[in-house]
Structure formats: structure tokens, C-alpha cells
């Protein structure tokens, strides 16, 4: 597939092999594969936070205003970046990268690249062409928060639900992994690509920061075992499409309600059927779909929302899925604007949104950063694709931080939610070659 202003490429595998850590943005989806290289222009460091601070009173009761201001600033900044790139002679500029869970608190990692190459989407043929080799070895792993603390947080949120304060909250935890040697980010990307032909595989070059600024360094660690060489990458394989837009036609695919896969085919089918029949999971899913449909209706002249969810699968998880199609009222509404109209969905935050975000801030002992944000691209015509940043990790030198979350609703149990996060870690752990850790997590 070739586009105006882009270089035609021979295949998705060809693009994957051209990837270079620190200077390349890689993206593969069921529609196509994209490799963006170099950096013509980058979203300013901490621009959103500076704008919010200058325009707001600092009162935390103004959280909604902070969010609106942050979103507006990102959209305007991206529009200006595209206009400036066009003025310098770039015929059809494209913005690529990732946007954080809370744009008013963390910087977006967005840039306009020097070159863009497109190819066809990945296929199952990639499985046979790439041997899955470890991307890290001799790893030490630390859970943040630990299992007991996470379960206490789930119980705390459940008590809030009993009091009518919340309908849903997504609580996350992290795994901090330190390898004996530098993490092979390119091999990690190959492994994710190999097993994710139907999802959204990505690698985002992050801005260079000092050791004290690094998101990873917010977690306590033994510095003698850590080797940071300045290159930071946000990498993952998301199953969840936030939005794709072509012209005025949009498609979104929210996921909510999950179950771990089983290596036994009969047990795997049983788990899938149980998920589809689960009243608790169907309620969790309905909360998300109702919120997504409500956010899209003001933007669309037509919206098709299926009455029942279906099942989709990854190599490690089953998910309840609803694919929503719409036609926008105005062609000037870009894919990024639609994505922000949806973000954050109850699938990765909760509902009511502001109360859920407050609970997340109180219960999670880390900054989510880009986790549960969005990753993708938007061109000068407003077309683009954005996926939810789940099943992901931040890589820096010989250290990684993996993320996973679970949706807490009435009927949830701390033990089940802990097990769900453990299952969701498996995507990245398998790609890293840490199979023994995966076996341990499957037993929890």
C-alpha cells in the first residue's frame, strides 16, 4: 500500500527489519503496516502540563477543566505541527506516536517523521518466518504493587461501589523487570509482531530524559543492576482499537470482560463460553458500550451499535467485543478528535470517569504515563488509526516496566482481578522469552 508523500515498501516483514530502536516508529494493524523514521518535528516536552498550570487555579476540584484544557491543547498543537510541516514543503505530513492516560499530567510522545513507509498488514505467514528468540535473559522481577496490596485496593473500591460512589474502576499494577544485559527491543518487537497478526503492534520512540525524570525510576530499585543508555521505547501489542477513520467513516471496537486462555482446547472453549454467558462480564461490557455510544452520537449522523457482544481472542486472552460503525457529521472531525471524544473509556478508567480517575490516583502507587492512553497515527486529512495502549511495556536499557489492569465492578473479587492482571502480563512476558514466569503466573 502506498500513499501520497510516502515511500512504497515491499512487505510488512521488510518494514519490521528496517526498524531501528530510538529513531523508528513501528505500527501494524489488520489494515496495514507503517514504519516512520527520523524526526522532523516533535510535540513539546511537558507542553500540556505547562498550559494547564498557566490557565488553571490549581484547585483539584477543577479536574474536568484540566482534562478539557489538556485535550484541547494536544489537538491544537498537533494541528499546528501539521501546518508547519506543510509550510516547509512536506506534502502530506503524518503525526505518529502515543498519548498518555492523562494528557494534563504527562507529555504526549508525538512526532512528525522524516520518512514514512507503508506495506500490507501482517499475516499468519509471519509465524513461520520468525523464530521466537528471547529478548531478555537472567531477569529479576518485582511486582508493584504486590499481590496483597493490590487485593486490598480492589476491596477498597468494592466498598465504594457498595456506597454508590462508583460503577466501575480499572485498577492496574506493574511488573518491573531487570535483565542481566540490555533488552533486545528489536527482537521483542519481532516476537510481538509474530503473534499479533490481528491486533495492533507498536513501538514508539520516547524522548530522552535524565535518570531522575524517567518513568521507570519512580519505582524503588537497586541502581547497581540497572543500565540505562538513554534510549527509551514504549512497545506493545494491543488487541483494542479505539478508532479508525477514513473520510467520514469510523469504526471503534471496545473490549471489556476478559478471561485467560487455556492450553487445553476443551477448557479453552469452556472459558470462552463462560465469558460470553457471564452476567458480571456482560454488565462490565455494557457499561463501556453505553459510554462509547453516548460519546459518539453527537459526532455522527449514523451510528450502528450491535445489541450483543461477541468474542475475540489473542494468544493469551478471551475478550468480549463490540464493533461499532458510524458516519461522521463533518469531514473536518479528525481521527484524533474522535479518539479524544472517547478517551478515557470505562474500559481502561471506569465510571463515573472523574470519580474513577480519583480512585485510580489514590490506589495505584505509580504513574500510568502512556499506559491506557492511545497509540497510532493521524494524517493531514484527518484519517488515522488509534489503539488503546494495553499489553505494553516501557523499555530502557536493561529494564522494563510492564503494565496490566482489570475492571472492577459489582460482583468482582480481589482474587479474580489479581488473576486477570497476571494473565494479561503474559503477552509481554512470552514475547520477552520469560516462559517460566508465565507458567508461574498461570498457576496464581
C-alpha positions as CSV (number, residue, x, y, z in Angstrom):
1,X,0.0,0.0,0.0
2,X,1.4,3.4,-0.9
3,X,0.1,6.9,0.0
4,X,0.9,10.4,-1.2
5,X,4.1,11.6,0.3
6,X,5.2,8.1,1.4
7,X,7.7,5.6,0.2
8,X,6.3,2.3,-1.1
9,X,7.6,-0.8,0.7
10,X,7.7,-4.4,-0.4
11,X,6.2,-6.1,2.7
12,X,5.4,-5.8,6.4
13,X,8.4,-8.0,7.2
14,X,10.7,-5.7,5.2
15,X,9.5,-2.8,7.3
16,X,10.0,-4.7,10.5
17,X,13.6,-5.4,9.6
18,X,14.2,-1.7,8.9
19,X,13.1,-0.8,12.4
20,X,15.8,0.9,14.5
21,X,15.4,1.5,18.2
22,X,15.3,5.1,19.2
23,X,14.7,6.5,15.7
24,X,11.7,4.5,14.3
25,X,8.0,4.4,15.0
26,X,6.5,1.0,14.1
27,X,2.8,0.2,13.7
28,X,1.0,-2.8,12.4
29,X,-2.8,-3.3,12.2
30,X,-5.3,-5.5,10.4
31,X,-5.3,-2.7,7.7
32,X,-1.6,-2.1,7.0
33,X,1.9,-1.8,8.4
34,X,3.7,1.6,8.9
35,X,7.3,2.5,9.6
36,X,8.1,6.1,10.3
37,X,11.8,7.1,10.6
38,X,13.5,10.2,11.7
39,X,12.1,13.2,13.4
40,X,11.2,16.4,11.6
41,X,9.2,17.9,14.5
42,X,8.3,16.6,18.0
43,X,5.5,17.5,20.4
44,X,7.0,19.9,23.0
45,X,8.1,18.5,26.3
46,X,5.5,18.9,29.1
47,X,3.6,21.4,26.9
48,X,0.2,20.2,28.2
49,X,1.1,20.5,31.8
50,X,2.6,24.0,31.3
51,X,-0.6,25.1,29.6
52,X,-2.8,23.7,32.4
53,X,-0.7,25.3,35.1
54,X,-0.8,28.7,33.4
55,X,-4.5,28.6,32.7
56,X,-5.9,27.0,35.9
57,X,-6.2,27.9,39.5
58,X,-4.5,24.7,40.7
59,X,-7.6,23.6,42.6
60,X,-8.0,19.8,42.2
61,X,-11.8,20.3,42.1
62,X,-11.2,21.6,38.5
63,X,-10.1,18.1,37.3
64,X,-12.6,18.2,34.5
65,X,-11.4,21.6,33.3
66,X,-7.8,20.4,33.4
67,X,-8.7,17.4,31.2
68,X,-10.6,19.5,28.7
69,X,-7.8,22.1,28.5
70,X,-5.2,19.3,28.1
71,X,-7.2,17.6,25.3
72,X,-7.8,20.9,23.5
73,X,-4.1,21.8,23.8
74,X,-2.9,18.5,22.3
75,X,-5.4,18.8,19.4
76,X,-4.3,22.4,18.6
77,X,-0.6,21.5,18.9
78,X,-1.0,18.6,16.5
79,X,-2.8,20.9,14.1
80,X,-0.1,23.5,14.3
81,X,2.6,20.8,13.8
82,X,0.9,19.6,10.6
83,X,0.5,23.1,9.3
84,X,4.2,24.0,9.9
85,X,5.3,20.7,8.2
86,X,3.2,21.6,5.2
87,X,4.7,25.1,5.1
88,X,8.2,23.5,4.9
89,X,7.2,21.6,1.8
90,X,6.0,18.2,3.3
91,X,3.1,17.4,1.0
92,X,1.1,15.0,3.2
93,X,2.5,15.1,6.8
94,X,1.5,12.5,9.3
95,X,1.7,12.6,13.1
96,X,2.6,9.3,14.8
97,X,3.1,8.3,18.4
98,X,1.4,7.9,21.8
99,X,-0.8,10.0,24.1
100,X,-0.9,9.4,27.9
101,X,-3.7,8.2,30.0
102,X,-4.0,11.7,31.5
103,X,-2.8,14.4,29.0
104,X,-2.9,17.1,31.7
105,X,-0.3,15.2,33.8
106,X,2.1,13.6,31.3
107,X,3.6,14.5,28.0
108,X,2.5,13.1,24.7
109,X,5.1,11.2,22.7
110,X,4.1,12.6,19.2
111,X,6.2,13.5,16.2
112,X,6.2,14.2,12.5
113,X,8.7,11.8,10.9
114,X,11.1,12.5,8.1
115,X,10.0,9.5,6.1
116,X,7.0,7.1,6.1
117,X,6.7,3.7,4.5
118,X,3.6,1.6,4.2
119,X,3.0,-2.0,3.5
120,X,0.3,-4.6,3.6
121,X,-0.9,-5.9,7.0
122,X,0.9,-8.7,8.8
123,X,-0.3,-12.3,8.2
124,X,-0.1,-15.6,9.9
125,X,2.8,-16.4,7.5
126,X,5.0,-14.3,9.8
127,X,4.7,-17.0,12.4
128,X,6.8,-19.4,10.3
129,X,9.3,-16.8,9.2
130,X,10.4,-15.7,12.7
131,X,11.8,-17.9,15.4
132,X,10.7,-16.7,18.8
133,X,14.0,-15.9,20.5
134,X,14.3,-14.4,24.0
135,X,14.6,-10.6,24.2
136,X,15.9,-10.6,27.7
137,X,17.7,-13.1,30.0
138,X,18.6,-13.6,33.6
139,X,15.7,-11.4,34.7
140,X,14.7,-10.3,38.2
141,X,11.0,-9.4,38.6
142,X,9.3,-7.2,41.1
143,X,5.5,-6.7,41.4
144,X,4.3,-3.1,42.0
145,X,2.1,-3.2,43.9
146,X,2.4,-6.6,45.4
147,X,-0.4,-9.1,45.3
148,X,-1.7,-8.3,48.9
149,X,-1.7,-4.6,48.3
150,X,-3.5,-4.9,45.0
151,X,-6.2,-7.1,46.5
152,X,-6.6,-4.5,49.4
153,X,-7.1,-1.8,46.7
154,X,-9.8,-3.9,45.0
155,X,-11.6,-4.4,48.3
156,X,-11.5,-0.6,49.0
157,X,-13.0,0.1,45.6
158,X,-15.7,-2.5,46.1
159,X,-16.7,-0.8,49.3
160,X,-17.0,2.5,47.4
161,X,-19.3,0.7,45.0
162,X,-21.5,-0.6,47.8
163,X,-21.9,3.0,48.9
164,X,-23.0,4.1,45.4
165,X,-19.9,6.2,44.6
166,X,-18.6,4.2,41.7
167,X,-20.0,1.8,39.0
168,X,-16.6,0.6,37.7
169,X,-12.9,1.3,38.2
170,X,-9.9,-0.2,36.3
171,X,-7.1,-0.9,38.8
172,X,-3.7,-1.7,37.4
173,X,-0.4,-3.0,38.5
174,X,3.1,-3.3,37.1
175,X,6.0,-5.7,36.8
176,X,9.4,-4.2,37.0
177,X,11.9,-6.5,35.1
178,X,15.7,-6.1,35.2
179,X,17.7,-8.1,32.7
180,X,21.3,-9.2,33.0
181,X,22.0,-7.5,29.7
182,X,20.4,-4.9,27.5
183,X,16.9,-5.7,26.4
184,X,16.8,-6.6,22.7
185,X,13.9,-4.2,21.7
186,X,14.0,-5.2,18.1
187,X,13.7,-8.9,18.9
188,X,10.9,-8.1,21.4
189,X,9.1,-6.3,18.6
190,X,9.6,-9.2,16.2
191,X,8.1,-11.6,18.8
192,X,5.1,-9.4,19.4
193,X,4.5,-9.0,15.6
194,X,4.8,-12.7,15.1
195,X,1.9,-13.5,17.5
196,X,-0.3,-10.5,16.9
197,X,-1.4,-10.5,13.2
198,X,-5.0,-9.5,14.1
199,X,-4.1,-6.8,16.6
200,X,-2.1,-3.6,16.9
201,X,1.6,-4.0,17.4
202,X,3.6,-0.8,18.1
203,X,7.0,0.6,19.1
204,X,7.2,4.3,20.0
205,X,10.5,6.2,20.4
206,X,10.3,8.2,23.6
207,X,12.1,11.5,24.3
208,X,15.4,11.2,26.1
209,X,15.2,12.2,29.8
210,X,17.5,12.4,32.8
211,X,17.6,9.4,35.2
212,X,15.6,11.3,37.7
213,X,12.9,12.1,35.1
214,X,12.5,8.5,33.9
215,X,9.1,7.0,34.5
216,X,10.8,3.7,35.3
217,X,12.9,5.4,38.0
218,X,9.8,6.2,40.0
219,X,9.9,2.6,41.3
220,X,12.4,1.7,44.0
221,X,15.3,-0.3,42.7
222,X,18.9,-1.4,43.1
223,X,20.7,1.0,40.8
224,X,23.8,-1.2,40.6
225,X,21.8,-3.6,38.4
226,X,20.3,-1.0,36.1
227,X,21.8,0.0,32.8
228,X,20.1,3.0,31.1
229,X,21.7,4.1,27.9
230,X,19.4,7.0,27.1
231,X,17.1,5.2,24.6
232,X,13.5,4.7,25.8
233,X,10.8,2.8,23.9
234,X,7.1,2.2,24.5
235,X,6.2,-1.1,23.0
236,X,3.3,-3.5,23.0
237,X,0.6,-5.5,21.2
238,X,-2.9,-4.1,21.9
239,X,-6.0,-6.1,21.0
240,X,-8.2,-3.0,21.3
241,X,-9.0,-0.5,18.6
242,X,-10.0,2.9,19.9
243,X,-11.0,4.3,16.4
244,X,-10.1,4.1,12.8
245,X,-11.3,6.9,10.4
246,X,-11.3,7.0,6.6
247,X,-13.1,10.0,5.2
248,X,-16.3,10.3,7.3
249,X,-16.5,6.6,8.1
250,X,-15.3,5.4,11.5
251,X,-15.1,2.1,13.3
252,X,-14.4,1.6,17.0
253,X,-14.0,-1.7,18.8
254,X,-14.3,-1.5,22.6
255,X,-13.3,-4.6,24.7
256,X,-14.4,-5.2,28.3
257,X,-14.8,-8.5,30.1
258,X,-11.9,-10.9,29.9
259,X,-10.9,-14.5,30.6
260,X,-7.5,-16.2,30.4
261,X,-6.9,-18.7,27.6
262,X,-6.1,-22.3,28.3
263,X,-3.6,-24.6,26.6
264,X,-6.3,-27.4,26.7
265,X,-8.7,-26.9,23.7
266,X,-11.7,-28.2,25.6
267,X,-11.0,-26.0,28.6
268,X,-10.3,-23.0,26.4
269,X,-13.7,-23.4,24.7
270,X,-15.4,-23.7,28.1
271,X,-13.8,-20.5,29.3
272,X,-14.9,-18.7,26.2
273,X,-18.5,-19.9,26.6
274,X,-18.5,-19.0,30.3
275,X,-17.2,-15.5,29.5
276,X,-20.0,-14.9,26.9
277,X,-22.6,-16.1,29.4
278,X,-21.2,-14.2,32.5
279,X,-23.7,-11.7,33.8
280,X,-20.9,-9.8,35.6
281,X,-18.7,-9.6,32.5
282,X,-21.7,-8.6,30.3
283,X,-22.6,-5.9,32.7
284,X,-19.0,-4.6,32.6
285,X,-19.1,-4.7,28.8
286,X,-22.5,-2.9,28.6
287,X,-21.2,0.0,30.8
288,X,-18.4,0.6,28.3
289,X,-20.5,0.3,25.2
290,X,-23.2,2.7,26.5
291,X,-20.5,5.3,27.3
292,X,-18.8,4.9,23.9
293,X,-22.1,5.2,22.0
294,X,-23.1,8.3,24.1
295,X,-19.7,9.9,23.2
296,X,-20.0,9.2,19.5
297,X,-23.7,10.2,18.9
298,X,-23.1,13.9,18.9
299,X,-20.3,13.4,16.3
300,X,-22.2,11.1,13.9
301,X,-25.1,11.3,11.5
302,X,-25.4,7.5,11.7
303,X,-24.2,5.0,14.3
304,X,-24.6,1.2,14.3
305,X,-24.3,-0.4,17.7
306,X,-24.8,-4.2,17.9
307,X,-27.2,-5.4,20.6
308,X,-25.0,-8.2,21.7
309,X,-21.2,-8.6,22.3
310,X,-19.1,-11.2,20.5
311,X,-15.8,-12.9,21.4
312,X,-12.4,-12.1,20.2
313,X,-9.2,-13.9,21.1
314,X,-5.5,-13.2,21.5
315,X,-2.8,-15.8,22.2
316,X,-3.4,-15.3,25.9
317,X,-6.9,-13.9,26.5
318,X,-10.6,-14.0,25.5
319,X,-12.4,-10.7,25.4
320,X,-16.0,-9.6,25.0
321,X,-16.0,-7.3,21.9
322,X,-18.5,-5.0,20.2
323,X,-17.6,-3.4,16.8
324,X,-19.4,-0.1,16.3
325,X,-19.6,1.7,12.9
326,X,-20.5,5.3,12.3
327,X,-20.6,8.1,9.8
328,X,-19.3,11.5,11.0
329,X,-21.4,14.6,10.6
330,X,-18.4,16.6,9.4
331,X,-15.3,15.5,7.5
332,X,-13.3,18.1,9.5
333,X,-13.6,15.9,12.6
334,X,-10.2,14.1,12.6
335,X,-9.4,10.6,13.9
336,X,-7.5,12.2,16.8
337,X,-10.6,14.3,17.8
338,X,-12.8,11.2,17.7
339,X,-10.2,9.4,19.8
340,X,-10.2,12.1,22.4
341,X,-14.0,12.2,22.5
342,X,-13.8,8.6,23.6
343,X,-10.8,8.8,25.9
344,X,-10.7,7.6,28.6
345,X,-13.3,4.9,28.1
346,X,-14.7,3.0,31.0
347,X,-12.7,0.0,29.6
348,X,-9.5,1.5,30.9
349,X,-10.6,4.0,33.5
350,X,-14.1,3.5,34.9
351,X,-17.3,5.3,35.5
352,X,-18.2,8.0,36.6
353,X,-14.9,9.0,34.9
354,X,-13.7,11.7,37.3
355,X,-14.5,9.6,40.4
356,X,-12.8,6.6,38.8
357,X,-9.7,8.7,37.9
358,X,-9.6,9.9,41.5
359,X,-9.8,6.3,42.8
360,X,-7.0,5.3,40.4
361,X,-4.8,8.1,41.6
362,X,-5.3,7.1,45.2
363,X,-4.9,3.3,44.8
364,X,-2.2,2.9,42.1
365,X,1.3,3.6,43.5
366,X,2.7,4.6,40.1
367,X,2.2,7.0,37.2
368,X,0.5,5.3,34.3
369,X,2.2,7.5,31.8
370,X,1.4,6.2,28.3
371,X,-0.3,3.0,29.6
372,X,-4.1,3.1,28.9
373,X,-3.6,6.0,26.7
374,X,-3.6,5.8,22.9
375,X,-1.1,5.0,20.2
376,X,-1.4,5.4,16.4
377,X,-1.3,8.0,13.6
378,X,-3.3,10.8,12.1
379,X,-2.5,12.4,8.7
380,X,-3.2,15.9,7.3
381,X,-6.6,14.8,6.0
382,X,-7.7,13.6,9.5
383,X,-7.6,9.9,8.6
384,X,-5.9,7.6,11.0
385,X,-5.9,4.8,13.5
386,X,-5.6,4.8,17.3
387,X,-5.4,1.8,19.6
388,X,-5.7,1.7,23.4
389,X,-2.2,1.2,24.9
390,X,-2.6,-2.1,26.8
391,X,-0.4,-5.2,26.8
392,X,2.6,-3.0,26.8
393,X,5.9,-2.1,28.4
394,X,8.3,0.8,28.7
395,X,11.9,-0.3,27.9
396,X,15.0,1.5,28.9
397,X,18.5,-0.2,28.8
398,X,18.2,-3.4,30.7
399,X,15.0,-2.5,32.4
400,X,11.3,-2.9,31.5
401,X,8.1,-1.9,33.2
402,X,5.1,-4.0,32.2
403,X,1.5,-2.9,32.8
404,X,-1.8,-4.7,33.2
405,X,-5.2,-3.8,34.6
406,X,-8.6,-5.3,35.5
407,X,-12.1,-3.8,35.5
408,X,-13.7,-3.8,39.0
409,X,-17.5,-3.9,39.1
410,X,-20.1,-5.2,41.5
411,X,-19.5,-8.9,41.8
412,X,-15.7,-8.7,41.3
413,X,-13.4,-10.5,43.7
414,X,-9.9,-9.5,44.6
415,X,-8.6,-13.0,43.8
416,X,-10.2,-13.0,40.3
417,X,-9.0,-9.5,39.4
418,X,-5.4,-10.3,40.6
419,X,-5.5,-13.4,38.4
420,X,-6.8,-11.4,35.4
421,X,-3.9,-8.9,35.6
422,X,-1.5,-11.9,35.9
423,X,-3.0,-13.3,32.7
424,X,-2.6,-10.0,30.9
425,X,1.1,-9.8,31.7
426,X,1.6,-13.0,29.7
427,X,1.5,-11.2,26.3
428,X,4.7,-9.3,27.1
429,X,6.4,-12.0,29.2
430,X,6.0,-14.5,26.4
431,X,7.4,-12.0,23.9
432,X,10.4,-11.5,26.2
433,X,11.0,-15.2,26.4
434,X,10.2,-15.5,30.1
435,X,8.1,-18.7,29.8
436,X,8.9,-19.9,33.3
437,X,7.4,-16.7,34.7
438,X,4.4,-17.1,32.5
439,X,3.9,-20.6,33.9
440,X,4.1,-19.2,37.5
441,X,1.5,-16.5,36.7
442,X,-0.8,-19.1,35.1
443,X,-0.8,-21.0,38.4
444,X,-1.8,-18.0,40.5
